[in-house]
């Protein structure tokens, strides 16, 4: 039971209970303790009342805020619905596109009201789709670059296919030809050496005539009206009769016992003259002269700086030089044909 104590003067130590009307005595310390208890109880009661009031105000504020947010979203929905109604008056195609967009916006707004997490997921999905699209674009670009690289590699391989094909042939003929030449030098005279070199080249050509040179002309030069002649003439034409390539061949050799050693340069001028008189485009000296020369032993030697379109080769390079010049001529014919078509299309 709560008692309300009446304050008495400091010089009194008797207190009367207002309910039961009984008097009891207390000293000053007891009196002060009773007053303190009464005051603390009143303070706690007042504090609790204020806390309750604050909770009610907070709850009211939260409800008010929720109502404001709800009203704001409802206003947005109403605004979008109004815009949707106005859009229905537009053309069918434009209406369909804008309607889909507005409906998507409305759906998105409703989703925000129902669950904020849905919006986050949508944002994540959009970001993922964007990244995936960029990844696909990069993959397509990479694939395009790889295709361009492959096409370039194929073009280069095709362009230099003749050189690559001749490489194996050069290696194959080299060792055998050196052995044959050494054997010939030991057994034959100077005249026989020359004749045997011509026979060797003719045999090597005839081995491949049926497979690689079906349309080619390769015969000895028997026309000596001008006082000199080469050894062999090679010519090839296309199906229309247009000449693709022509080569004048001269074969030179000498035995080790020959007193006066000849040089390859000694025969170039005469070979150029024979080539010009027989109207051949290229001139090739197949030679075993200057056997110790590193210059002539390295491979196909281009001497066009002295005589136009002229080469000096060892016997093992006889077939490869034909292949190289022939492929170059075929490529040139193709470019000429394409150029003629381009010029023709312009007119």
Helices and strands as residue ranges (DSSP letters): E 14-16, E 23-25, H 28-87, H 92-114, H 116-159, H 161-187, H 190-212, E 216-220, E 232-237, E 243-252, G 264-267, H 268-277, E 282-287, H 294-297, E 301-302, E 310-313, G 315-317, H 318-346
